[in-house]
């Protein structure tokens, strides 16, 4: 990983899309601070399309799409994309699976949840679980004392052994049934909503994140950035970011925004 300051200005001249993780990338110590929110607003005011790409729940993402200075949000690790048309006062929702598929898969996820909670002491379902529509989130660090790596691995193993995809964020293990992920839905939105081809996506986009479930995004985008706390989990990230900020969490996001807007 190279320091963000080594990114050449030529890499920024065509940037139009800022894709960003939320937890511990936009937020700091579990809170969205004013400087990070204002950084998103500054980007939007300067014509950039800000798209959070998160494991967070549908309930949160509905709010984010409506209330934040963003173009839209990819939620539950690629399960859907929500964008709000303020002019026509309409929420536009794209789902990676049909309603029937989501319903069937959710029944299996509930069985997996029970197995995990019975088998791995100290964990809990995420506090926002009831607002999820496709995803099971197992809390290992947000509202419970942080679990050791061996217990986090046990959660992943149980989910995978029972037919689910399992990805580790900075606070949750997210489990789902299906082939979608953060990257697949992000690419679909960039292609379908903006008509971009693969080369244009690479030249026009930056992704910033911090955790193992950002690995596919880090690996795909040539302009991928990790906030400084990415080093805390770097051994669990198969494809690390190409660049890294000096500052941590939301301050690292602000650092990236300052770097983009100052060029």
Secondary structure, 3 states (H helix, E strand, C coil): CEEHHHCCHHHCCCCCEEEECCCCCCCECCECCHHHHHHHHHHHHCCCEEEEECCCCHHHHHHHHHHCCCCEEEEHHHCEEEEEECCCCEEEEEECCCHHHHHHHHHHHHHHHHHHHHHCCCCEECCCHHHCCCCEEEECCCCCCCCCHHHHHHHHHHHHHCCCEEEECCCEEEEECCCCCHHHHHHHHHHHHHCCCHHHHHHHEEEEECCHHHHHHHHHCCCEEECHHHHHHHHHCCCCCCEECCCCHHHHHHHHHHHHHHC
